[in-house]
Amino acid sequence: VSFFLQRRAALAEGRRDWSHRVYEPLLGWALSSRLTKTIVVVAATLLFALAVGLVASPLVAKNFFDFGSTEQLQGTVSLPPGTSSDQTIEQLKTFEDAAMADPDVKLVQVTVASSDYGGYTAGFSTNHARLLLLTRDKRRSSAVVNRLQQRLNVLYGIGNAQLAIASFGPSSNRFEARASGQDDQALRDASDLIVAKLQQDSELSDIQSDLAAAKPQLTVDVDPAKASAHGLSPRVVAQLVSQALSAVPLGNLGGNGPPVSLRLDPASVTVDRLGALPVGPGAALKDVATITNQVAPDSINRRDGTRLVAVSAVINGADTNGISQRATASVQSVPLPAGVKLDTGGTSEDINQSFQSMFLAIGIAVAIVFIILVIFFRSVVTPFVILVSMPLALIGGIAALLVTHSALGLPALLGVLMVFGIVVSNAILLIDFAERARETQPTHDALLLAGATRLRPILMTAVATVVALLPVAVGLSTSGGGGLISQSLAVVVVGGLITSTVFTLVVVPVVYSLIARRGRVGAVAAIRDLDVEAPRGKAV
């Protein structure tokens, strides 16, 4: 391939291509005087400071992990307590018809009173329904959610139904406010106040409290003394009641037909009828237990022995960290009942933890690279010059995130690590050649020769990587985001390589020229730069 693609005629002596004609005068100007070197270093420092400022500002969105969009939508509908499964099915038919009439919806599935959640089983309620929808194009999923959520609010009331784009990884758009205390009524009041406050925020949706709604229940309180008088124990009585109320498999219909189970109608379970349940010879349930009607929640959450109520919401927007901070300030302004404490979390906690871990990983990576460079170059100053190229990569990476409105998250930080590896290798190519050239010529000429010689390999490395990741960066290979490689990762790598390549070819030689004159780097060349002749009889 190389033989067929090689040029038929070599370039004439002294003739240069366009990249060298642009680069060599620029590098010559940057190295021409101390003033131009100062201008280059100050400009690079200011751009790096600007990039850091953009990261700290709300102009660059921040999130945890962006998995992109998907065709699958998930949701829930909660009807008033006591609603039977038949009534829930009948009421959900209206939404099912409305969803199927949407031109962007391909499939609608409504599940009522089922304990099967796919990968696990759990309890169910007859007044709850689960929604599963498939859209025709995942780029239209967000618009479909907005339309159908409005329809759900009209049909079942605001806060009683939620619909969102399905997420198949760690939650990356969740806000949570947690209220704790000992008074049940105070916690319920606090939950209502927090929900009402968050519902005023247009950047939040799917706002719900995990404080279970009070439902009518039959409570069976077994008297151990009475049960013992009939040769029973509370545990045996509980098992007998559970068997009476649980479904009993009867086998298959017609031998090879579908399985049939016998289940007691929940509507027929009353205090009088349940009390007549035989539990032993001559003993009914009412003889050994007290049966009462109560209204109580299905579940109670505690943390360190303290009652806990969590109000969660879905964040609508790329800047999940900024939206979470504004939501935190909003709920902190709510006047809570006495004895109730409030704290917030959710995705903002995940972002802080992941950023701290990634910053630690980046710091360790830089330290390892520095140690390796010190071993190979047998110098501390030369590796420092090479590592100068690392922060230069952040300038283009952050600028690319700002221009493309992408979020700074875990994938983007992984992209920073990738860029660091590439720019360090480019800087090593440049500095290593300059070190060798300084053995025979002055520093200025050695840097010009190193830049001209290593220009093409450095450009080829950058261009090849940019072209390979460009389809992902513009969203072509993932139809608008998501996929195995995140779009923000590709954006950071592309932007970081574009700017770092330019800065590596200019700023790194300038920094090297400043440090080489002051340090012990290339002692032989430094002596020649000063036109100092070595003493006779001694090797230099």
C-alpha positions in Angstrom: 0.0 0.0 0.0 2.8 2.4 0.9 4.5 1.7 -2.5 1.3 2.5 -4.5 0.5 5.6 -2.4 4.0 7.1 -2.3 4.7 10.3 -4.3 6.1 9.9 -7.7 8.5 12.7 -7.3 10.2 13.9 -4.1 9.9 17.5 -3.1 12.7 19.7 -4.3 15.5 20.6 -2.0 14.3 23.1 0.6 10.7 22.9 -0.5 8.1 22.6 2.3 4.4 21.7 2.5 1.7 24.1 3.7 1.8 22.9 7.3 5.5 23.6 7.6 5.1 27.0 5.9 2.6 28.0 8.5 4.1 26.4 11.6 7.8 27.2 11.3 7.4 31.0 11.1 5.0 30.8 14.0 7.4 28.8 16.2 10.3 31.1 15.1 8.3 34.1 16.3 7.4 32.5 19.6 11.0 31.7 20.3 12.5 34.9 19.0 12.7 36.9 22.2 11.8 36.8 25.9 8.8 39.1 25.2 7.2 36.8 22.7 7.8 33.8 25.0 6.1 35.7 27.8 3.2 36.5 25.6 2.7 32.9 24.6 2.9 31.6 28.2 0.6 34.3 29.6 -1.9 33.7 26.8 -1.9 29.9 27.5 -2.3 30.5 31.2 -5.2 32.9 30.7 -7.0 30.4 28.4 -6.5 27.6 31.0 -7.8 29.9 33.8 -10.8 30.7 31.6 -11.5 27.0 31.0 -11.4 26.3 34.8 -13.7 29.3 35.3 -16.2 27.8 32.8 -16.2 24.5 34.7 -17.0 26.3 37.9 -19.7 28.4 36.3 -23.3 27.3 35.4 -22.4 27.8 31.7 -21.1 24.3 31.4 -23.8 21.8 32.4 -22.8 19.0 34.8 -24.4 15.6 35.2 -23.5 12.1 36.4 -23.8 9.8 33.4 -25.7 10.5 30.2 -26.9 7.3 28.6 -28.7 9.1 25.9 -32.3 8.6 24.8 -34.2 5.3 24.2 -37.4 4.2 22.6 -38.7 2.8 25.8 -40.9 4.8 28.2 -41.9 3.8 31.7 -44.4 5.1 34.1 -46.9 4.5 37.0 -50.4 5.5 37.8 -51.8 5.6 41.3 -55.6 5.6 41.9 -57.3 6.3 45.2 -56.8 3.6 47.9 -59.4 0.8 47.8 -59.8 0.9 44.0 -60.2 -2.7 42.8 -58.2 -4.1 39.9 -61.2 -4.2 37.6 -61.9 -0.5 38.3 -58.2 0.3 37.7 -58.2 -1.6 34.4 -61.4 0.3 33.3 -59.9 3.7 34.1 -56.6 3.0 32.4 -58.3 2.1 29.1 -58.8 5.9 28.4 -55.1 6.6 28.6 -54.3 3.4 26.6 -56.5 4.6 23.8 -55.0 8.1 23.9 -51.4 6.7 23.8 -52.1 4.4 20.9 -53.6 7.3 19.0 -50.3 9.2 19.2 -48.5 8.8 15.9 -45.0 8.5 17.5 -46.1 5.6 19.8 -45.6 2.0 18.5 -46.7 -0.1 21.5 -48.6 0.5 24.8 -48.6 -2.0 27.7 -50.5 -1.5 31.0 -49.9 -3.9 33.9 -52.3 -3.9 36.8 -52.1 -5.9 40.1 -49.0 -7.9 39.2 -46.2 -8.9 41.4 -43.9 -9.8 38.5 -41.4 -7.0 37.9 -39.2 -8.9 35.4 -36.0 -9.6 37.3 -37.7 -9.9 40.7 -41.1 -10.2 42.4 -42.6 -7.8 44.9 -45.9 -6.9 46.4 -48.7 -5.2 44.4 -51.7 -3.0 45.0 -54.9 -3.2 43.0 -55.0 0.6 42.7 -51.5 0.8 41.0 -50.7 0.3 37.3 -47.4 0.2 35.5 -47.0 1.7 32.0 -44.6 0.6 29.3 -44.5 2.3 25.9 -42.3 2.1 22.8 -41.8 5.0 20.5 -41.0 4.8 16.8 -37.9 7.1 17.1 -35.9 7.6 20.2 -35.2 11.2 19.2 -38.9 11.9 19.6 -39.1 10.2 23.0 -38.8 13.4 25.0 -41.7 15.1 23.0 -43.9 12.0 23.5 -43.3 12.1 27.2 -44.3 15.7 27.4 -47.5 15.1 25.5 -48.6 12.0 27.3 -47.7 13.4 30.7 -50.1 16.2 30.2 -52.8 13.7 29.2 -52.0 11.7 32.4 -52.4 14.8 34.5 -55.8 15.6 33.0 -57.1 12.0 33.5 -55.7 11.2 36.9 -54.6 14.4 38.5 -51.2 16.0 38.9 -48.8 13.9 41.0 -50.9 10.7 40.6 -49.3 9.5 37.3 -45.7 9.8 36.0 -44.1 8.9 32.7 -40.4 9.2 31.8 -37.8 7.9 29.4 -36.5 4.5 30.7 -33.0 4.4 32.1 -30.9 1.3 32.0 -28.0 2.4 34.1 -27.4 4.3 37.3 -29.9 7.0 37.8 -28.4 10.3 36.4 -31.4 12.7 36.7 -32.9 12.2 40.2 -33.4 14.7 42.9 -34.4 13.7 46.4 -35.4 15.6 49.6 -35.6 13.6 52.8 -37.5 14.7 55.9 -37.0 12.9 59.2 -38.7 13.0 62.6 -40.7 11.1 65.2 -44.2 12.6 64.6 -46.1 10.8 61.9 -48.5 13.7 61.2 -45.7 16.2 61.1 -43.8 14.1 58.5 -47.0 13.8 56.4 -47.5 17.6 56.5 -43.8 18.1 55.7 -44.1 15.7 52.7 -47.1 17.6 51.4 -45.3 20.9 51.7 -42.2 19.7 49.9 -44.2 18.1 47.1 -46.2 21.3 46.6 -43.0 23.3 46.5 -41.3 21.1 44.0 -44.4 20.9 41.7 -43.9 24.7 41.2 -40.5 24.0 39.5 -40.8 23.5 35.8 -37.4 21.8 35.6 -38.7 18.9 37.7 -41.3 16.2 37.0 -42.5 12.8 38.4 -42.6 14.3 41.9 -43.7 11.7 44.4 -43.4 10.9 48.1 -42.5 7.4 49.4 -44.9 8.1 52.3 -47.3 5.3 51.6 -50.9 6.3 51.4 -53.1 5.1 54.3 -55.2 2.2 53.2 -58.1 0.2 54.8 -56.7 -3.0 56.4 -57.9 -5.8 58.6 -55.6 -6.3 61.6 -55.6 -9.7 63.3 -54.1 -9.4 66.9 -53.7 -13.0 68.3 -54.0 -13.4 72.1 -51.2 -15.9 73.1 -53.1 -17.0 76.2 -56.3 -17.8 74.3 -54.4 -19.5 71.5 -52.5 -21.6 73.9 -55.8 -22.7 75.6 -56.8 -24.2 72.2 -53.4 -25.8 71.6 -52.3 -23.1 69.1 -49.6 -20.5 68.9 -49.6 -17.0 67.3 -47.3 -18.3 64.5 -49.7 -21.2 63.7 -52.7 -18.9 63.6 -50.8 -16.6 61.3 -50.0 -19.5 58.9 -53.7 -20.7 58.9 -54.9 -17.2 58.0 -52.2 -16.8 55.3 -53.2 -20.2 53.8 -56.9 -19.2 53.7 -56.2 -15.9 52.0 -53.5 -17.1 49.5 -54.2 -18.6 46.1 -54.4 -22.4 45.9 -53.2 -24.1 42.7 -55.8 -26.6 41.4 -53.8 -28.0 38.5 -54.3 -27.6 34.7 -57.6 -27.2 33.1 -58.4 -30.3 31.0 -55.2 -31.9 31.8 -53.0 -30.1 29.3 -54.7 -26.7 29.6 -53.6 -23.5 31.4 -53.0 -23.7 35.2 -55.9 -22.8 37.4 -55.7 -21.2 40.9 -58.4 -20.7 43.5 -58.3 -17.3 45.1 -60.6 -15.8 47.7 -62.3 -12.6 46.6 -60.8 -9.7 48.6 -64.2 -8.0 48.7 -65.6 -10.9 50.7 -63.0 -10.6 53.5 -64.8 -8.8 56.4 -64.4 -8.8 60.1 -67.4 -11.1 60.6 -66.5 -13.6 57.9 -62.8 -13.8 58.8 -63.6 -14.2 62.4 -65.6 -17.4 61.6 -62.5 -19.0 60.0 -61.9 -22.4 61.7 -58.4 -22.5 63.2 -58.7 -25.7 65.4 -61.2 -28.2 66.8 -64.1 -26.2 68.1 -62.2 -22.9 67.7 -62.7 -20.0 65.3 -60.3 -17.1 64.6 -62.5 -14.7 66.7 -62.0 -17.0 69.7 -58.2 -16.5 69.8 -57.7 -13.1 68.1 -59.2 -9.6 67.9 -60.0 -8.5 64.3 -60.4 -4.8 63.6 -60.6 -2.5 60.7 -57.8 0.0 60.5 -56.4 2.6 58.2 -52.6 2.4 57.9 -49.8 2.6 55.3 -48.3 -0.5 53.7 -44.7 0.4 54.6 -42.8 2.6 57.0 -39.2 3.8 56.3 -36.7 4.4 59.1 -33.1 5.6 59.3 -31.2 5.0 62.5 -34.5 4.4 64.3 -36.0 7.7 63.0 -39.0 7.9 60.7 -37.9 9.0 57.2 -39.9 10.3 54.3 -38.3 10.8 50.9 -39.7 13.0 48.1 -38.1 12.3 44.8 -38.3 14.0 41.4 -37.0 13.6 37.9 -34.7 16.4 36.6 -35.6 17.6 33.1 -32.4 19.1 31.6 -28.8 18.5 30.9 -27.5 20.5 33.8 -28.6 18.1 36.5 -26.2 19.5 39.1 -27.4 23.1 38.6 -31.1 22.1 38.7 -30.5 20.0 41.8 -28.8 23.0 43.5 -31.7 25.2 42.7 -34.2 22.6 43.9 -32.3 22.3 47.2 -32.5 26.0 47.8 -36.2 25.9 47.0 -37.1 23.2 49.5 -34.9 24.7 52.2 -37.1 27.7 52.1 -40.2 25.6 53.0 -41.3 26.2 56.7 -41.4 22.7 58.1 -43.3 21.6 61.2 -41.4 21.5 64.5 -39.3 18.5 65.0 -38.8 17.7 61.3 -35.3 17.8 59.8 -34.5 18.1 56.1 -31.6 17.0 53.9 -31.3 16.6 50.1 -29.4 14.4 47.8 -29.9 12.3 44.7 -27.8 12.8 41.6 -25.9 15.7 43.1 -24.4 13.3 45.6 -23.4 10.9 42.8 -21.9 13.8 40.8 -19.8 15.0 43.8 -18.6 11.5 44.6 -17.8 10.6 41.0 -15.9 13.9 40.4 -13.8 13.4 43.5 -13.0 9.8 42.4 -12.1 10.9 38.9 -10.0 13.8 40.0 -8.1 11.4 42.3 -7.6 9.0 39.4 -6.4 11.8 37.2 -4.0 12.9 39.9 -2.6 9.4 40.3 -2.3 9.0 36.5 -0.3 12.2 36.3 2.0 11.2 39.1 2.7 7.8 37.5 3.4 9.4 34.2 5.8 11.9 35.9 7.7 9.1 37.7 8.1 7.1 34.4 9.3 10.2 32.6 11.8 11.0 35.3 13.2 7.4 35.1 13.6 7.6 31.3 14.8 11.1 31.0 16.9 11.0 34.2 15.7 14.5 34.9 13.0 16.3 36.9 12.8 19.4 34.7 12.2 17.7 31.4 9.2 15.7 32.6 7.7 18.9 34.0 7.9 20.5 30.6 6.2 17.5 29.0 3.4 17.6 31.6 2.7 21.2 30.7 0.8 19.8 27.7 -1.8 18.2 30.0 -3.7 21.3 31.2 -3.5 22.7 27.6 -5.9 19.9 26.6 -8.5 21.1 29.0 -8.9 24.4 27.1 -10.3 22.7 24.0 -12.2 20.0 25.8 -14.2 22.5 28.0 -14.7 24.8 25.0 -16.1 21.9 23.0 -18.6 21.1 25.8 -19.7 24.7 25.9 -20.2 25.0 22.1 -22.0 21.7 21.7 -24.1 22.2 24.9 -22.9 18.9 26.2 -22.6 18.1 29.9 -19.5 17.5 32.0 -20.0 14.1 33.6 -18.2 10.9 34.2 -17.8 10.1 30.4 -16.4 13.5 29.8 -13.8 13.0 32.6 -12.8 9.7 31.0 -12.3 11.7 27.8 -10.0 14.0 29.6 -7.9 11.0 30.6 -7.7 9.8 27.0 -6.6 13.3 25.8 -3.9 13.4 28.5 -2.4 10.2 27.2 -2.3 11.4 23.6 -0.9 14.9 24.3 1.8 13.5 26.5 2.9 11.1 23.8 3.1 14.1 21.4 5.1 16.2 23.8 7.5 13.3 24.4 8.1 13.0 20.6 8.9 16.7 20.5 11.0 17.1 23.6 13.0 13.9 23.1 14.0 15.0 19.6 14.9 18.5 21.0 17.1 16.9 23.8 19.0 14.9 21.2 19.4 17.9 18.9 20.8 20.1 21.7 23.8 17.9 21.8 25.1 19.4 18.6 23.4 22.8 18.2 21.9 25.7 20.3 18.6 25.4 22.0 16.8 27.7 19.7 17.9 25.8 16.5 17.3 22.5 18.2 13.7 23.4 19.0 13.0 24.7 15.5 14.4 21.4 14.1 12.4 19.3 16.5 9.2 21.1 15.7 9.7 20.9 11.9 10.7 17.2 12.1 7.9 16.0 14.5 5.2 18.2 13.1 3.8 15.7 10.7 3.7 12.7 13.1 1.9 14.8 15.7 -0.6 16.1 13.2 -1.2 12.6 11.9 -1.9 11.3 15.4 -4.4 14.1 16.2 -6.2 14.0 12.8 -6.6 10.2 12.9 -8.1 10.3 16.4 -10.4 13.3 15.6 -11.7 11.7 12.4 -12.4 8.4 14.2 -14.4 10.0 17.0 -16.1 12.7 14.9 -19.2 10.6 14.0 -19.7 10.0 17.7 -19.1 13.6 18.6 -21.8 14.9 16.2 -24.2 12.1 17.2 -24.3 10.3 13.9 -23.3 6.9 15.1 -25.7 6.9 18.1 -28.7 8.7 16.6 -28.5 11.6 18.9 -26.6 10.3 21.9 -26.2 7.3 24.1 -24.6 4.1 23.1 -21.5 2.3 24.3 -19.3 5.4 23.8 -20.9 8.6 25.2 -21.2 11.6 23.0 -19.7 13.9 25.6 -16.5 11.7 25.8 -16.0 12.1 22.1 -16.6 15.8 22.2 -14.0 16.3 24.9 -11.4 14.2 23.0 -12.0 16.0 19.7 -12.0 19.5 21.2 -9.0 18.7 23.5 -6.9 17.3 20.6 -7.6 20.2 18.3 -6.3 22.8 20.8 -3.7 20.8 22.6 -2.0 19.8 19.3 -1.5 23.5 18.5 -0.4 24.4 22.0 1.9 21.4 22.2 3.7 22.5 19.1 4.1 26.1 20.3 3.8 26.4 24.1 5.8 23.3 25.0 8.9 24.5 23.0 8.6 27.9 24.6 8.4 26.6 28.2 11.3 24.2 27.4 13.5 27.1 26.1 12.8 29.1 29.3 13.6 26.3 31.7 16.5 24.9 29.7 18.5 28.1 30.2 17.9 28.1 33.9 18.2 24.5 34.7 20.7 21.6 34.2 18.8 20.3 31.2 21.3 19.6 28.4 24.4 20.9 30.0 26.6 20.5 26.9 24.2 22.5 24.8 23.8 25.1 27.4 27.6 25.7 27.4 27.6 25.9 23.6 24.6 28.4 23.8 26.8 30.6 25.9 29.9 30.1 23.6 31.9 28.8 26.6 34.8 26.6 25.6 35.4 23.6 27.8 38.8 23.4 29.5 41.4 21.5 27.5 42.0 17.9 28.5 38.5 17.5 30.0 35.6 15.9 28.2 32.4 17.9 28.2 
